[in-house]
Amino acid sequence: MKKITIYTTRFCGYCNAAKKWLEQKGLEYQEIRLYEGNEMDKFREAYPELRTSPQIFCDGENIGGFTDLVQCDPKDLQ
């Protein structure tokens, strides 16, 4: 199974929608909450060009945000 990582921010409707979509498709994911500790600093250092949330990665490759995620075939994320 591929590793899905979702970077989220507080009070983010698209973040919640992305997590719900992944759960409905039966896909496991790791959530990294950018509002905890120094996660935001680490994220900005690693991905300075990414400024919106959520940001979703599959096996280290950036998928994009929620609207990009729902255009993916769930089979490609397994």
N, CA, C, O and CB atoms as a CASP TS submission, in Angstrom:
PFRMAT TS
TARGET T0000
AUTHOR 0000-0000-0000
METHOD Language model
MODEL 1
PARENT N/A
ATOM      1  N   MET     1       0.838  -1.180   0.000  1.00  0.00           N
ATOM      2  CA  MET     1       0.000   0.000   0.000  1.00  0.00           C
ATOM      3  C   MET     1       0.884   1.246   0.000  1.00  0.00           C
ATOM      4  O   MET     1       1.923   1.282   0.659  1.00  0.00           O
ATOM      5  CB  MET     1      -0.954  -0.003   1.216  1.00  0.00           C
ATOM      6  N   LYS     2       0.471   2.237  -0.727  1.00  0.00           N
ATOM      7  CA  LYS     2       1.233   3.483  -0.812  1.00  0.00           C
ATOM      8  C   LYS     2       1.056   4.300   0.469  1.00  0.00           C
ATOM      9  O   LYS     2       0.045   4.185   1.162  1.00  0.00           O
ATOM     10  CB  LYS     2       0.791   4.310  -2.044  1.00  0.00           C
ATOM     11  N   LYS     3       2.049   5.116   0.762  1.00  0.00           N
ATOM     12  CA  LYS     3       2.003   5.966   1.945  1.00  0.00           C
ATOM     13  C   LYS     3       1.407   7.318   1.567  1.00  0.00           C
ATOM     14  O   LYS     3       1.959   8.044   0.740  1.00  0.00           O
ATOM     15  CB  LYS     3       3.419   6.140   2.562  1.00  0.00           C
ATOM     16  N   ILE     4       0.286   7.642   2.176  1.00  0.00           N
ATOM     17  CA  ILE     4      -0.383   8.919   1.943  1.00  0.00           C
ATOM     18  C   ILE     4      -0.158   9.791   3.173  1.00  0.00           C
ATOM     19  O   ILE     4      -0.402   9.370   4.303  1.00  0.00           O
ATOM     20  CB  ILE     4      -1.918   8.724   1.654  1.00  0.00           C
ATOM     21  N   THR     5       0.307  11.000   2.936  1.00  0.00           N
ATOM     22  CA  THR     5       0.527  11.967   4.005  1.00  0.00           C
ATOM     23  C   THR     5      -0.268  13.218   3.673  1.00  0.00           C
ATOM     24  O   THR     5      -0.213  13.724   2.552  1.00  0.00           O
ATOM     25  CB  THR     5       2.049  12.292   4.184  1.00  0.00           C
ATOM     26  N   ILE     6      -1.011  13.713   4.661  1.00  0.00           N
ATOM     27  CA  ILE     6      -1.791  14.933   4.467  1.00  0.00           C
ATOM     28  C   ILE     6      -1.362  15.955   5.519  1.00  0.00           C
ATOM     29  O   ILE     6      -1.390  15.683   6.720  1.00  0.00           O
ATOM     30  CB  ILE     6      -3.331  14.643   4.557  1.00  0.00           C
ATOM     31  N   TYR     7      -0.971  17.121   5.048  1.00  0.00           N
ATOM     32  CA  TYR     7      -0.579  18.224   5.917  1.00  0.00           C
ATOM     33  C   TYR     7      -1.792  19.125   6.088  1.00  0.00           C
ATOM     34  O   TYR     7      -2.351  19.616   5.107  1.00  0.00           O
ATOM     35  CB  TYR     7       0.647  19.018   5.332  1.00  0.00           C
ATOM     36  N   THR     8      -2.200  19.343   7.338  1.00  0.00           N
ATOM     37  CA  THR     8      -3.427  20.085   7.609  1.00  0.00           C
ATOM     38  C   THR     8      -3.169  21.309   8.482  1.00  0.00           C
ATOM     39  O   THR     8      -2.161  21.405   9.181  1.00  0.00           O
ATOM     40  CB  THR     8      -4.447  19.180   8.279  1.00  0.00           C
ATOM     41  N   THR     9      -4.115  22.235   8.413  1.00  0.00           N
ATOM     42  CA  THR     9      -4.106  23.407   9.283  1.00  0.00           C
ATOM     43  C   THR     9      -5.411  23.431  10.070  1.00  0.00           C
ATOM     44  O   THR     9      -6.375  22.743   9.737  1.00  0.00           O
ATOM     45  CB  THR     9      -3.921  24.726   8.459  1.00  0.00           C
ATOM     46  N   ARG    10      -5.412  24.229  11.106  1.00  0.00           N
ATOM     47  CA  ARG    10      -6.578  24.344  11.985  1.00  0.00           C
ATOM     48  C   ARG    10      -7.724  25.055  11.255  1.00  0.00           C
ATOM     49  O   ARG    10      -7.501  25.963  10.453  1.00  0.00           O
ATOM     50  CB  ARG    10      -6.207  25.107  13.286  1.00  0.00           C
ATOM     51  N   PHE    11      -8.951  24.623  11.550  1.00  0.00           N
ATOM     52  CA  PHE    11     -10.174  25.236  11.014  1.00  0.00           C
ATOM     53  C   PHE    11     -10.205  25.238   9.485  1.00  0.00           C
ATOM     54  O   PHE    11     -10.668  26.199   8.872  1.00  0.00           O
ATOM     55  CB  PHE    11     -10.307  26.664  11.526  1.00  0.00           C
ATOM     56  N   CYS    12      -9.719  24.181   8.884  1.00  0.00           N
ATOM     57  CA  CYS    12      -9.619  24.082   7.426  1.00  0.00           C
ATOM     58  C   CYS    12     -10.683  23.116   6.905  1.00  0.00           C
ATOM     59  O   CYS    12     -10.581  21.905   7.101  1.00  0.00           O
ATOM     60  CB  CYS    12      -8.196  23.613   6.998  1.00  0.00           C
ATOM     61  N   GLY    13     -11.693  23.654   6.248  1.00  0.00           N
ATOM     62  CA  GLY    13     -12.757  22.824   5.700  1.00  0.00           C
ATOM     63  C   GLY    13     -12.268  21.853   4.641  1.00  0.00           C
ATOM     64  O   GLY    13     -12.716  20.708   4.590  1.00  0.00           O
ATOM     65  N   TYR    14     -11.353  22.303   3.796  1.00  0.00           N
ATOM     66  CA  TYR    14     -10.818  21.414   2.760  1.00  0.00           C
ATOM     67  C   TYR    14      -9.972  20.291   3.366  1.00  0.00           C
ATOM     68  O   TYR    14      -9.943  19.179   2.840  1.00  0.00           O
ATOM     69  CB  TYR    14      -9.979  22.216   1.756  1.00  0.00           C
ATOM     70  N   CYS    15      -9.294  20.582   4.460  1.00  0.00           N
ATOM     71  CA  CYS    15      -8.518  19.538   5.148  1.00  0.00           C
ATOM     72  C   CYS    15      -9.456  18.449   5.659  1.00  0.00           C
ATOM     73  O   CYS    15      -9.204  17.258   5.473  1.00  0.00           O
ATOM     74  CB  CYS    15      -7.697  20.141   6.325  1.00  0.00           C
ATOM     75  N   ASN    16     -10.539  18.875   6.303  1.00  0.00           N
ATOM     76  CA  ASN    16     -11.515  17.912   6.814  1.00  0.00           C
ATOM     77  C   ASN    16     -12.157  17.131   5.684  1.00  0.00           C
ATOM     78  O   ASN    16     -12.369  15.925   5.807  1.00  0.00           O
ATOM     79  CB  ASN    16     -12.588  18.621   7.631  1.00  0.00           C
ATOM     80  N   ALA    17     -12.470  17.802   4.585  1.00  0.00           N
ATOM     81  CA  ALA    17     -13.081  17.125   3.435  1.00  0.00           C
ATOM     82  C   ALA    17     -12.121  16.100   2.831  1.00  0.00           C
ATOM     83  O   ALA    17     -12.549  15.019   2.426  1.00  0.00           O
ATOM     84  CB  ALA    17     -13.498  18.153   2.364  1.00  0.00           C
ATOM     85  N   ALA    18     -10.844  16.424   2.767  1.00  0.00           N
ATOM     86  CA  ALA    18      -9.854  15.493   2.212  1.00  0.00           C
ATOM     87  C   ALA    18      -9.721  14.257   3.093  1.00  0.00           C
ATOM     88  O   ALA    18      -9.659  13.136   2.586  1.00  0.00           O
ATOM     89  CB  ALA    18      -8.486  16.184   2.063  1.00  0.00           C
ATOM     90  N   LYS    19      -9.677  14.454   4.404  1.00  0.00           N
ATOM     91  CA  LYS    19      -9.584  13.311   5.316  1.00  0.00           C
ATOM     92  C   LYS    19     -10.827  12.432   5.202  1.00  0.00           C
ATOM     93  O   LYS    19     -10.729  11.205   5.188  1.00  0.00           O
ATOM     94  CB  LYS    19      -9.402  13.792   6.771  1.00  0.00           C
ATOM     95  N   LYS    20     -11.983  13.061   5.121  1.00  0.00           N
ATOM     96  CA  LYS    20     -13.235  12.305   4.986  1.00  0.00           C
ATOM     97  C   LYS    20     -13.243  11.507   3.679  1.00  0.00           C
ATOM     98  O   LYS    20     -13.645  10.344   3.669  1.00  0.00           O
ATOM     99  CB  LYS    20     -14.454  13.259   5.037  1.00  0.00           C
ATOM    100  N   TRP    21     -12.801  12.124   2.580  1.00  0.00           N
ATOM    101  CA  TRP    21     -12.763  11.441   1.280  1.00  0.00           C
ATOM    102  C   TRP    21     -11.857  10.220   1.357  1.00  0.00           C
ATOM    103  O   TRP    21     -12.229   9.139   0.902  1.00  0.00           O
ATOM    104  CB  TRP    21     -12.277  12.402   0.166  1.00  0.00           C
ATOM    105  N   LEU    22     -10.662  10.390   1.933  1.00  0.00           N
ATOM    106  CA  LEU    22      -9.725   9.274   2.068  1.00  0.00           C
ATOM    107  C   LEU    22     -10.329   8.148   2.904  1.00  0.00           C
ATOM    108  O   LEU    22     -10.201   6.973   2.560  1.00  0.00           O
ATOM    109  CB  LEU    22      -8.410   9.754   2.701  1.00  0.00           C
ATOM    110  N   GLU    23     -10.983   8.512   3.994  1.00  0.00           N
ATOM    111  CA  GLU    23     -11.606   7.507   4.858  1.00  0.00           C
ATOM    112  C   GLU    23     -12.728   6.779   4.129  1.00  0.00           C
ATOM    113  O   GLU    23     -12.852   5.560   4.246  1.00  0.00           O
ATOM    114  CB  GLU    23     -12.147   8.160   6.135  1.00  0.00           C
ATOM    115  N   GLN    24     -13.547   7.513   3.378  1.00  0.00           N
ATOM    116  CA  GLN    24     -14.646   6.892   2.632  1.00  0.00           C
ATOM    117  C   GLN    24     -14.129   5.921   1.578  1.00  0.00           C
ATOM    118  O   GLN    24     -14.799   4.942   1.253  1.00  0.00           O
ATOM    119  CB  GLN    24     -15.508   7.964   1.968  1.00  0.00           C
ATOM    120  N   LYS    25     -12.953   6.184   1.050  1.00  0.00           N
ATOM    121  CA  LYS    25     -12.356   5.303   0.044  1.00  0.00           C
ATOM    122  C   LYS    25     -11.563   4.168   0.688  1.00  0.00           C
ATOM    123  O   LYS    25     -11.002   3.326  -0.011  1.00  0.00           O
ATOM    124  CB  LYS    25     -11.449   6.105  -0.890  1.00  0.00           C
ATOM    125  N   GLY    26     -11.517   4.146   2.015  1.00  0.00           N
ATOM    126  CA  GLY    26     -10.794   3.092   2.719  1.00  0.00           C
ATOM    127  C   GLY    26      -9.288   3.223   2.645  1.00  0.00           C
ATOM    128  O   GLY    26      -8.568   2.230   2.751  1.00  0.00           O
ATOM    129  N   LEU    27      -8.809   4.442   2.463  1.00  0.00           N
ATOM    130  CA  LEU    27      -7.373   4.691   2.323  1.00  0.00           C
ATOM    131  C   LEU    27      -6.793   5.188   3.648  1.00  0.00           C
ATOM    132  O   LEU    27      -7.305   6.135   4.244  1.00  0.00           O
ATOM    133  CB  LEU    27      -7.103   5.720   1.195  1.00  0.00           C
ATOM    134  N   GLU    28      -5.739   4.548   4.092  1.00  0.00           N
ATOM    135  CA  GLU    28      -5.055   4.974   5.308  1.00  0.00           C
ATOM    136  C   GLU    28      -4.129   6.141   4.984  1.00  0.00           C
ATOM    137  O   GLU    28      -3.571   6.229   3.890  1.00  0.00           O
ATOM    138  CB  GLU    28      -4.261   3.800   5.939  1.00  0.00           C
ATOM    139  N   TYR    29      -3.981   7.026   5.951  1.00  0.00           N
ATOM    140  CA  TYR    29      -3.121   8.183   5.749  1.00  0.00           C
ATOM    141  C   TYR    29      -2.497   8.604   7.064  1.00  0.00           C
ATOM    142  O   TYR    29      -2.980   8.266   8.144  1.00  0.00           O
ATOM    143  CB  TYR    29      -3.906   9.345   5.133  1.00  0.00           C
ATOM    144  N   GLN    30      -1.417   9.346   6.943  1.00  0.00           N
ATOM    145  CA  GLN    30      -0.783   9.970   8.096  1.00  0.00           C
ATOM    146  C   GLN    30      -1.106  11.454   8.026  1.00  0.00           C
ATOM    147  O   GLN    30      -0.880  12.096   7.000  1.00  0.00           O
ATOM    148  CB  GLN    30       0.774   9.714   8.123  1.00  0.00           C
ATOM    149  N   GLU    31      -1.629  11.994   9.105  1.00  0.00           N
ATOM    150  CA  GLU    31      -1.918  13.428   9.167  1.00  0.00           C
ATOM    151  C   GLU    31      -0.808  14.126   9.931  1.00  0.00           C
ATOM    152  O   GLU    31      -0.424  13.708  11.024  1.00  0.00           O
ATOM    153  CB  GLU    31      -3.295  13.697   9.834  1.00  0.00           C
ATOM    154  N   ILE    32      -0.302  15.192   9.339  1.00  0.00           N
ATOM    155  CA  ILE    32       0.655  16.050  10.029  1.00  0.00           C
ATOM    156  C   ILE    32      -0.027  17.393  10.214  1.00  0.00           C
ATOM    157  O   ILE    32      -0.346  18.090   9.251  1.00  0.00           O
ATOM    158  CB  ILE    32       2.015  16.190   9.230  1.00  0.00           C
ATOM    159  N   ARG    33      -0.243  17.737  11.471  1.00  0.00           N
ATOM    160  CA  ARG    33      -0.935  18.982  11.817  1.00  0.00           C
ATOM    161  C   ARG    33       0.089  20.116  11.871  1.00  0.00           C
ATOM    162  O   ARG    33       0.935  20.173  12.764  1.00  0.00           O
ATOM    163  CB  ARG    33      -1.692  18.849  13.187  1.00  0.00           C
ATOM    164  N   LEU    34      -0.009  21.000  10.906  1.00  0.00           N
ATOM    165  CA  LEU    34       0.977  22.073  10.791  1.00  0.00           C
ATOM    166  C   LEU    34       0.888  23.084  11.926  1.00  0.00           C
ATOM    167  O   LEU    34       1.787  23.909  12.093  1.00  0.00           O
ATOM    168  CB  LEU    34       0.808  22.783   9.476  1.00  0.00           C
ATOM    169  N   TYR    35      -0.175  23.030  12.699  1.00  0.00           N
ATOM    170  CA  TYR    35      -0.356  23.974  13.799  1.00  0.00           C
ATOM    171  C   TYR    35       0.217  23.440  15.115  1.00  0.00           C
ATOM    172  O   TYR    35       0.103  24.102  16.146  1.00  0.00           O
ATOM    173  CB  TYR    35      -1.836  24.293  13.971  1.00  0.00           C
ATOM    174  N   GLU    36       0.822  22.266  15.094  1.00  0.00           N
ATOM    175  CA  GLU    36       1.402  21.706  16.311  1.00  0.00           C
ATOM    176  C   GLU    36       2.929  21.814  16.276  1.00  0.00           C
ATOM    177  O   GLU    36       3.572  21.518  15.268  1.00  0.00           O
ATOM    178  CB  GLU    36       0.971  20.234  16.487  1.00  0.00           C
ATOM    179  N   GLY    37       3.478  22.240  17.392  1.00  0.00           N
ATOM    180  CA  GLY    37       4.937  22.314  17.510  1.00  0.00           C
ATOM    181  C   GLY    37       5.564  23.153  16.416  1.00  0.00           C
ATOM    182  O   GLY    37       5.084  24.242  16.100  1.00  0.00           O
ATOM    183  N   ASN    38       6.633  22.644  15.843  1.00  0.00           N
ATOM    184  CA  ASN    38       7.337  23.378  14.784  1.00  0.00           C
ATOM    185  C   ASN    38       7.074  22.759  13.408  1.00  0.00           C
ATOM    186  O   ASN    38       7.887  22.908  12.496  1.00  0.00           O
ATOM    187  CB  ASN    38       8.848  23.404  15.068  1.00  0.00           C
ATOM    188  N   GLU    39       5.949  22.070  13.259  1.00  0.00           N
ATOM    189  CA  GLU    39       5.629  21.410  11.991  1.00  0.00           C
ATOM    190  C   GLU    39       5.519  22.400  10.827  1.00  0.00           C
ATOM    191  O   GLU    39       5.952  22.100   9.715  1.00  0.00           O
ATOM    192  CB  GLU    39       4.327  20.636  12.128  1.00  0.00           C
ATOM    193  N   MET    40       4.943  23.574  11.081  1.00  0.00           N
ATOM    194  CA  MET    40       4.808  24.574  10.014  1.00  0.00           C
ATOM    195  C   MET    40       6.185  25.019   9.524  1.00  0.00           C
ATOM    196  O   MET    40       6.410  25.138   8.320  1.00  0.00           O
ATOM    197  CB  MET    40       3.996  25.795  10.509  1.00  0.00           C
ATOM    198  N   ASP    41       7.088  25.262  10.443  1.00  0.00           N
ATOM    199  CA  ASP    41       8.444  25.679  10.054  1.00  0.00           C
ATOM    200  C   ASP    41       9.132  24.604   9.223  1.00  0.00           C
ATOM    201  O   ASP    41       9.760  24.905   8.208  1.00  0.00           O
ATOM    202  CB  ASP    41       9.288  25.997  11.300  1.00  0.00           C
ATOM    203  N   LYS    42       9.014  23.356   9.651  1.00  0.00           N
ATOM    204  CA  LYS    42       9.632  22.252   8.906  1.00  0.00           C
ATOM    205  C   LYS    42       9.015  22.123   7.515  1.00  0.00           C
ATOM    206  O   LYS    42       9.722  21.881   6.537  1.00  0.00           O
ATOM    207  CB  LYS    42       9.477  20.925   9.679  1.00  0.00           C
ATOM    208  N   PHE    43       7.693  22.285   7.430  1.00  0.00           N
ATOM    209  CA  PHE    43       7.013  22.171   6.142  1.00  0.00           C
ATOM    210  C   PHE    43       7.442  23.291   5.201  1.00  0.00           C
ATOM    211  O   PHE    43       7.755  23.043   4.037  1.00  0.00           O
ATOM    212  CB  PHE    43       5.492  22.196   6.335  1.00  0.00           C
ATOM    213  N   ARG    44       7.455  24.517   5.705  1.00  0.00           N
ATOM    214  CA  ARG    44       7.841  25.663   4.862  1.00  0.00           C
ATOM    215  C   ARG    44       9.288  25.572   4.393  1.00  0.00           C
ATOM    216  O   ARG    44       9.622  26.008   3.292  1.00  0.00           O
ATOM    217  CB  ARG    44       7.636  26.967   5.624  1.00  0.00           C
ATOM    218  N   GLU    45      10.133  25.008   5.229  1.00  0.00           N
ATOM    219  CA  GLU    45      11.530  24.839   4.825  1.00  0.00           C
ATOM    220  C   GLU    45      11.648  23.784   3.720  1.00  0.00           C
ATOM    221  O   GLU    45      12.422  23.947   2.777  1.00  0.00           O
ATOM    222  CB  GLU    45      12.399  24.442   6.040  1.00  0.00           C
ATOM    223  N   ALA    46      10.884  22.718   3.844  1.00  0.00           N
ATOM    224  CA  ALA    46      10.946  21.632   2.860  1.00  0.00           C
ATOM    225  C   ALA    46      10.215  21.974   1.568  1.00  0.00           C
ATOM    226  O   ALA    46      10.637  21.565   0.486  1.00  0.00           O
ATOM    227  CB  ALA    46      10.363  20.363   3.449  1.00  0.00           C
ATOM    228  N   TYR    47       9.112  22.727   1.679  1.00  0.00           N
ATOM    229  CA  TYR    47       8.260  23.015   0.517  1.00  0.00           C
ATOM    230  C   TYR    47       7.886  24.501   0.491  1.00  0.00           C
ATOM    231  O   TYR    47       6.718  24.836   0.691  1.00  0.00           O
ATOM    232  CB  TYR    47       6.976  22.134   0.547  1.00  0.00           C
ATOM    233  N   PRO    48       8.842  25.392   0.251  1.00  0.00           N
ATOM    234  CA  PRO    48       8.548  26.829   0.316  1.00  0.00           C
ATOM    235  C   PRO    48       7.521  27.296  -0.710  1.00  0.00           C
ATOM    236  O   PRO    48       6.893  28.338  -0.521  1.00  0.00           O
ATOM    237  CB  PRO    48       9.814  27.608   0.128  1.00  0.00           C
ATOM    238  N   GLU    49       7.342  26.545  -1.789  1.00  0.00           N
ATOM    239  CA  GLU    49       6.407  26.960  -2.839  1.00  0.00           C
ATOM    240  C   GLU    49       4.957  26.580  -2.526  1.00  0.00           C
ATOM    241  O   GLU    49       4.043  27.064  -3.193  1.00  0.00           O
ATOM    242  CB  GLU    49       6.817  26.344  -4.161  1.00  0.00           C
ATOM    243  N   LEU    50       4.735  25.739  -1.542  1.00  0.00           N
ATOM    244  CA  LEU    50       3.381  25.285  -1.213  1.00  0.00           C
ATOM    245  C   LEU    50       2.813  26.143  -0.094  1.00  0.00           C
ATOM    246  O   LEU    50       3.330  26.142   1.024  1.00  0.00           O
ATOM    247  CB  LEU    50       3.380  23.790  -0.804  1.00  0.00           C
ATOM    248  N   ARG    51       1.753  26.871  -0.396  1.00  0.00           N
ATOM    249  CA  ARG    51       1.214  27.837   0.567  1.00  0.00           C
ATOM    250  C   ARG    51      -0.244  27.598   0.945  1.00  0.00           C
ATOM    251  O   ARG    51      -0.805  28.371   1.721  1.00  0.00           O
ATOM    252  CB  ARG    51       1.349  29.214   0.014  1.00  0.00           C
ATOM    253  N   THR    52      -0.868  26.552   0.419  1.00  0.00           N
ATOM    254  CA  THR    52      -2.269  26.292   0.744  1.00  0.00           C
ATOM    255  C   THR    52      -2.384  24.965   1.483  1.00  0.00           C
ATOM    256  O   THR    52      -1.465  24.146   1.476  1.00  0.00           O
ATOM    257  CB  THR    52      -3.142  26.280  -0.536  1.00  0.00           C
ATOM    258  N   SER    53      -3.526  24.776   2.115  1.00  0.00           N
ATOM    259  CA  SER    53      -3.759  23.509   2.797  1.00  0.00           C
ATOM    260  C   SER    53      -5.154  22.999   2.452  1.00  0.00           C
ATOM    261  O   SER    53      -6.082  23.769   2.210  1.00  0.00           O
ATOM    262  CB  SER    53      -3.595  23.666   4.332  1.00  0.00           C
ATOM    263  N   PRO    54      -5.264  21.693   2.439  1.00  0.00           N
ATOM    264  CA  PRO    54      -4.256  20.707   2.768  1.00  0.00           C
ATOM    265  C   PRO    54      -3.264  20.525   1.624  1.00  0.00           C
ATOM    266  O   PRO    54      -3.514  20.942   0.493  1.00  0.00           O
ATOM    267  CB  PRO    54      -4.912  19.383   3.112  1.00  0.00           C
ATOM    268  N   GLN    55      -2.165  19.909   1.931  1.00  0.00           N
ATOM    269  CA  GLN    55      -1.232  19.423   0.915  1.00  0.00           C
ATOM    270  C   GLN    55      -1.142  17.917   1.114  1.00  0.00           C
ATOM    271  O   GLN    55      -0.893  17.437   2.219  1.00  0.00           O
ATOM    272  CB  GLN    55       0.198  20.122   1.023  1.00  0.00           C
ATOM    273  N   ILE    56      -1.347  17.186   0.035  1.00  0.00           N
ATOM    274  CA  ILE    56      -1.427  15.736   0.105  1.00  0.00           C
ATOM    275  C   ILE    56      -0.310  15.135  -0.737  1.00  0.00           C
ATOM    276  O   ILE    56      -0.089  15.529  -1.882  1.00  0.00           O
ATOM    277  CB  ILE    56      -2.812  15.231  -0.373  1.00  0.00           C
ATOM    278  N   PHE    57       0.386  14.175  -0.144  1.00  0.00           N
ATOM    279  CA  PHE    57       1.484  13.485  -0.802  1.00  0.00           C
ATOM    280  C   PHE    57       1.186  11.996  -0.842  1.00  0.00           C
ATOM    281  O   PHE    57       0.635  11.435   0.105  1.00  0.00           O
ATOM    282  CB  PHE    57       2.824  13.759  -0.081  1.00  0.00           C
ATOM    283  N   CYS    58       1.554  11.368  -1.942  1.00  0.00           N
ATOM    284  CA  CYS    58       1.435   9.915  -2.086  1.00  0.00           C
ATOM    285  C   CYS    58       2.820   9.382  -2.436  1.00  0.00           C
ATOM    286  O   CYS    58       3.366   9.694  -3.494  1.00  0.00           O
ATOM    287  CB  CYS    58       0.368   9.516  -3.187  1.00  0.00           C
ATOM    288  N   ASP    59       3.377   8.581  -1.542  1.00  0.00           N
ATOM    289  CA  ASP    59       4.744   8.070  -1.696  1.00  0.00           C
ATOM    290  C   ASP    59       5.740   9.192  -1.992  1.00  0.00           C
ATOM    291  O   ASP    59       6.622   9.048  -2.839  1.00  0.00           O
ATOM    292  CB  ASP    59       4.794   7.027  -2.814  1.00  0.00           C
ATOM    293  N   GLY    60       5.584  10.304  -1.284  1.00  0.00           N
ATOM    294  CA  GLY    60       6.513  11.415  -1.410  1.00  0.00           C
ATOM    295  C   GLY    60       6.248  12.367  -2.559  1.00  0.00           C
ATOM    296  O   GLY    60       6.906  13.402  -2.665  1.00  0.00           O
ATOM    297  N   GLU    61       5.297  12.039  -3.422  1.00  0.00           N
ATOM    298  CA  GLU    61       4.967  12.900  -4.566  1.00  0.00           C
ATOM    299  C   GLU    61       3.758  13.762  -4.225  1.00  0.00           C
ATOM    300  O   GLU    61       2.735  13.252  -3.770  1.00  0.00           O
ATOM    301  CB  GLU    61       4.688  12.052  -5.841  1.00  0.00           C
ATOM    302  N   ASN    62       3.876  15.063  -4.444  1.00  0.00           N
ATOM    303  CA  ASN    62       2.783  15.977  -4.134  1.00  0.00           C
ATOM    304  C   ASN    62       1.628  15.796  -5.104  1.00  0.00           C
ATOM    305  O   ASN    62       1.788  15.929  -6.317  1.00  0.00           O
ATOM    306  CB  ASN    62       3.270  17.422  -4.163  1.00  0.00           C
ATOM    307  N   ILE    63       0.463  15.492  -4.548  1.00  0.00           N
ATOM    308  CA  ILE    63      -0.768  15.394  -5.335  1.00  0.00           C
ATOM    309  C   ILE    63      -1.376  16.779  -5.496  1.00  0.00           C
ATOM    310  O   ILE    63      -1.907  17.117  -6.554  1.00  0.00           O
ATOM    311  CB  ILE    63      -1.782  14.426  -4.666  1.00  0.00           C
ATOM    312  N   GLY    64      -1.293  17.580  -4.434  1.00  0.00           N
ATOM    313  CA  GLY    64      -1.895  18.903  -4.417  1.00  0.00           C
ATOM    314  C   GLY    64      -2.856  19.010  -3.255  1.00  0.00           C
ATOM    315  O   GLY    64      -2.622  18.451  -2.183  1.00  0.00           O
ATOM    316  N   GLY    65      -3.948  19.741  -3.479  1.00  0.00           N
ATOM    317  CA  GLY    65      -4.942  19.943  -2.439  1.00  0.00           C
ATOM    318  C   GLY    65      -6.154  19.050  -2.610  1.00  0.00           C
ATOM    319  O   GLY    65      -6.112  18.040  -3.313  1.00  0.00           O
ATOM    320  N   PHE    66      -7.232  19.441  -1.952  1.00  0.00           N
ATOM    321  CA  PHE    66      -8.449  18.636  -1.960  1.00  0.00           C
ATOM    322  C   PHE    66      -9.012  18.444  -3.366  1.00  0.00           C
ATOM    323  O   PHE    66      -9.360  17.324  -3.740  1.00  0.00           O
ATOM    324  CB  PHE    66      -9.493  19.277  -1.077  1.00  0.00           C
ATOM    325  N   THR    67      -9.106  19.517  -4.146  1.00  0.00           N
ATOM    326  CA  THR    67      -9.690  19.380  -5.486  1.00  0.00           C
ATOM    327  C   THR    67      -8.836  18.496  -6.385  1.00  0.00           C
ATOM    328  O   THR    67      -9.363  17.824  -7.272  1.00  0.00           O
ATOM    329  CB  THR    67      -9.865  20.755  -6.131  1.00  0.00           C
ATOM    330  N   ASP    68      -7.535  18.488  -6.167  1.00  0.00           N
ATOM    331  CA  ASP    68      -6.654  17.583  -6.915  1.00  0.00           C
ATOM    332  C   ASP    68      -6.852  16.143  -6.453  1.00  0.00           C
ATOM    333  O   ASP    68      -6.846  15.214  -7.260  1.00  0.00           O
ATOM    334  CB  ASP    68      -5.174  17.999  -6.746  1.00  0.00           C
ATOM    335  N   LEU    69      -7.027  15.971  -5.154  1.00  0.00           N
ATOM    336  CA  LEU    69      -7.208  14.634  -4.590  1.00  0.00           C
ATOM    337  C   LEU    69      -8.440  13.946  -5.156  1.00  0.00           C
ATOM    338  O   LEU    69      -8.371  12.785  -5.560  1.00  0.00           O
ATOM    339  CB  LEU    69      -7.311  14.711  -3.076  1.00  0.00           C
ATOM    340  N   VAL    70      -9.561  14.644  -5.190  1.00  0.00           N
ATOM    341  CA  VAL    70     -10.808  13.997  -5.616  1.00  0.00           C
ATOM    342  C   VAL    70     -10.811  13.679  -7.105  1.00  0.00           C
ATOM    343  O   VAL    70     -11.677  12.936  -7.568  1.00  0.00           O
ATOM    344  CB  VAL    70     -11.997  14.883  -5.282  1.00  0.00           C
ATOM    345  N   GLN    71      -9.877  14.216  -7.853  1.00  0.00           N
ATOM    346  CA  GLN    71      -9.754  13.868  -9.268  1.00  0.00           C
ATOM    347  C   GLN    71      -8.929  12.599  -9.468  1.00  0.00           C
ATOM    348  O   GLN    71      -8.874  12.057 -10.572  1.00  0.00           O
ATOM    349  CB  GLN    71      -9.126  15.022 -10.041  1.00  0.00           C
ATOM    350  N   CYS    72      -8.289  12.127  -8.399  1.00  0.00           N
ATOM    351  CA  CYS    72      -7.479  10.906  -8.470  1.00  0.00           C
ATOM    352  C   CYS    72      -8.382   9.680  -8.431  1.00  0.00           C
ATOM    353  O   CYS    72      -9.448   9.692  -7.815  1.00  0.00           O
ATOM    354  CB  CYS    72      -6.452  10.856  -7.311  1.00  0.00           C
ATOM    355  N   ASP    73      -7.942   8.645  -9.089  1.00  0.00           N
ATOM    356  CA  ASP    73      -8.597   7.344  -8.974  1.00  0.00           C
ATOM    357  C   ASP    73      -8.088   6.717  -7.679  1.00  0.00           C
ATOM    358  O   ASP    73      -6.882   6.529  -7.520  1.00  0.00           O
ATOM    359  CB  ASP    73      -8.304   6.416 -10.234  1.00  0.00           C
ATOM    360  N   PRO    74      -8.991   6.390  -6.747  1.00  0.00           N
ATOM    361  CA  PRO    74      -8.542   5.804  -5.482  1.00  0.00           C
ATOM    362  C   PRO    74      -7.655   4.574  -5.662  1.00  0.00           C
ATOM    363  O   PRO    74      -6.808   4.300  -4.812  1.00  0.00           O
ATOM    364  CB  PRO    74      -9.735   5.434  -4.648  1.00  0.00           C
ATOM    365  N   LYS    75      -7.832   3.836  -6.744  1.00  0.00           N
ATOM    366  CA  LYS    75      -7.004   2.648  -6.996  1.00  0.00           C
ATOM    367  C   LYS    75      -5.540   3.031  -7.191  1.00  0.00           C
ATOM    368  O   LYS    75      -4.641   2.250  -6.877  1.00  0.00           O
ATOM    369  CB  LYS    75      -7.517   1.887  -8.232  1.00  0.00           C
ATOM    370  N   ASP    76      -5.305   4.241  -7.713  1.00  0.00           N
ATOM    371  CA  ASP    76      -3.931   4.702  -7.915  1.00  0.00           C
ATOM    372  C   ASP    76      -3.247   5.067  -6.597  1.00  0.00           C
ATOM    373  O   ASP    76      -2.026   5.213  -6.545  1.00  0.00           O
ATOM    374  CB  ASP    76      -3.918   5.903  -8.850  1.00  0.00           C
ATOM    375  N   LEU    77      -4.036   5.213  -5.538  1.00  0.00           N
ATOM    376  CA  LEU    77      -3.497   5.604  -4.240  1.00  0.00           C
ATOM    377  C   LEU    77      -3.313   4.414  -3.302  1.00  0.00           C
ATOM    378  O   LEU    77      -2.859   4.580  -2.170  1.00  0.00           O
ATOM    379  CB  LEU    77      -4.406   6.624  -3.593  1.00  0.00           C
ATOM    380  N   GLN    78      -3.658   3.229  -3.761  1.00  0.00           N
ATOM    381  CA  GLN    78      -3.557   2.039  -2.905  1.00  0.00           C
ATOM    382  C   GLN    78      -2.186   1.424  -2.984  1.00  0.00           C
ATOM    383  O   GLN    78      -1.922   0.416  -2.329  1.00  0.00           O
ATOM    384  CB  GLN    78      -4.603   1.006  -3.291  1.00  0.00           C
TER
END
